[in-house]
């Protein structure tokens, strides 16, 4: 859940657009993308599961847990 939320976030979207210049993502690009520590991804997943409207809360929760 945490990884899905992270990949769906505006933070990673903005980073990817700056680095890559487009919105098309390949598997190779996903593998090379820097990610936060596993503990932060796990915590993000926990918070997403508890959220009443998880998709609307993604960006706020990513910012709280990961920073940005």
N, C-alpha and C positions, 0 to 999 in steps of 0.2 A: 504493500500500500504506500509506503513512504517513497519508494522509487518511482512509482506511477505518479504520485503527487508532485514529486520534484520535476519529472519530465514534463508534466502538464503546467508547470508554473511559468509565470511571466519572467521570473528571474533567469531561468535557464533558456527560455525563448530569446530574451534580449541578448544574453551572452552568446548564444549560438549564432544569432543574426550578425552580431558584430564580428565574430571570428570567421564565420563561413561566408557571409554575404548573401545567403538565401535561406529558404525555409525547408528545403528538401534534405532529409537526414538519412544517411546510409548506416548500415550496421557498423562499419568501420569507424565512422564518426562517433557513434554512440560509445563504442569501446574506448576511444581515446579521450572522451570528454572527462574533464576532472570532476570528481564527485566529493562531497563532504564525507567525513568519517561515518562508518556503519552505524555507530551509536546515534548520530544525528538523524540519519535516514530512518532508523527504527523508531526513534521518538516522534518523528514527523508522522509515520504510519500510525502510531498509537493515537496521536491527536486527531488525525483525519478520521479514524474509526469512531471517535467520540463526538465529532462535530455533527450537528443536526443537519446541516446542509453542506456536506463536504466539498462539493465542487465549487461552491461560491466562497469557501473559506481557504482554498488552496494557497493563494498568494500571501494572505495574511499569516497563515501558519508557517509557510516556508520562510518568510521573513523573521518570524519569532524564533524558529528553531535554528535555521541556518545563518540568518543575517543577510544583508544585501543592500 
